[in-house]
């Protein structure tokens, strides 16, 4: 993952991904299927029923990572971080009603010497199954911290020099509608 992140950061791009469900207008019929290795979408025979009650959850996940550098790196090494939220919503009584979202944010940390800080924000809009009997909505979130080789070095092809990761939230409840949910992590590389 850090190779992809390094390439995107070098190009000045943000890696952000959500499922096809979050990108569709509510007026479109949602189709369940899969995408093959060539990128071709193959729909399953049945569509997600429009009669399933949904609730829109919007808000922001704010992640602050305080990084202590104890490893030794060459001058110009880039300290970066990322966060990912995985959200799922499913019905025990209607297996066609499942929804899922995946959100990422990556940034280069600021600081110098042995102390860096990374601030990440994921504004989100998830249309999940409305809470009720037999409905399970959950979120898990992780963070990662990377030391990336300076450009021009033998490792500048995206190889990470050091990596650490951990959980922010596991099987957590979905944040309240309109909430800003904050996480603060202390990490050492």
Secondary structure, 3 states (H helix, E strand, C coil): CHHHHHHHHHCCCCCCCCCHHHHCCCCCCCEEEEECCCCCEEEEEEECCCCCCEEEEEEEEEEEEEEECCCCCCCCCEEEEEEEEEEEEEECCCHHHCEEEEEEEEEECEEECCEEEEEEEEEEEEEEECCCCCEEEEEEEEEEEEEECCCCCCCCCCCEEEEEEEEEEEEECCCCCCCEEEEEEEEEC
